[in-house]
């Protein structure tokens, strides 16, 4: 199991989760215009430190991701293989303001 960052993070990116992550598995590419943070499922050690510090309740254990946001589990993983495709899908799901 891994943790997933979901849509409340979009355009918020508080980064409290980044500060508490003991393995630095939460990433973004500011220069590419990422609107959300992503958790690398290969690096995540399932410690759960990130979940309680998120001020917008955007982080869930994989098994607890709300049904309407299930796609974000795959999007978090996809960003590490094809970031452009992940960004495009994020923008489809939540068009920029």
N, C-alpha and C positions, 0 to 999 in steps of 0.2 A: 504494500500500500504506500501511497505517497500523498502529499498535500497538493491542493489545486487552488489557484487564484482565479476568482470569478469576476463577473462584470461590475460589481460595485467599485472595484479598483480602477476601472477605466477613467482616465482623466483625473484621478485622485493621487495615486502613487505616493502614499504617505511615507513609505520606506521604513516604518518602525519594524516591520518584519525582517528587512535586510539587516538591521542593526542587531537583532537577537539571534539570527540564524548561525548556529555554530559551525556549519560547513559551507557557508556562502553559496547556497544553491539557488538563490533568488536573483534573477537577472533582468536587465533591460538594456536597450541600446538607445540612449538619449539622442545620439546623432542621427539615428534612423527614424526618430519620431515615434518610438513606442509609446502607446497610450496606457499600457498596463504592464505590470510586472509579471514575470513567469518563473515558475518553480521547475527546475530540472529534475525529472523523475529518476534519473540515473544517479544524481548526487544527493537527493533528499534522504535523510536517515529516519524520517517519520518521528522526529522528536516532539513535534507539536508546538515548539516555542513560538512560532510565527502566528498561530491562530488567535490566541488571546490578545495580542497586542495590536491587531488590525482594527483601526478605528471605524471602519465601514463594514465590518463583518463580511469580508470578501474571500476569506481563506477557510477551506474545509478539508477534512480528511477525505480521501477519495471515495470512501463508502458513504459519506455524509453529504456529498454535493447535492444540492436541491435538483430535483428532476429537470426543471426548466433550464438549469445551467450545466447539465451533464457534458455538453460539448466542450466546455472549458478544460476538462481533464485532457482531452486529446489536443486541444489548442496549446496548452502549456507544453506538452511533449513535442508537438510539431514545431514550435518556435526554435527549438534547438537543432532541428534538421532542415527546416525550410522557413526561416523567419519571415520572408516576404509573403508567403501563403498564409501564415498565421496572422500577420498584420492585416492583410486584405480581408480575411474572414472576420476579424475583430471589427473592422470598419463596416462590413456588411451587417453584422449583428447590431452594432451601435454606431451609426453614422456620426462622423465628427460634427461638432456644432458649427 
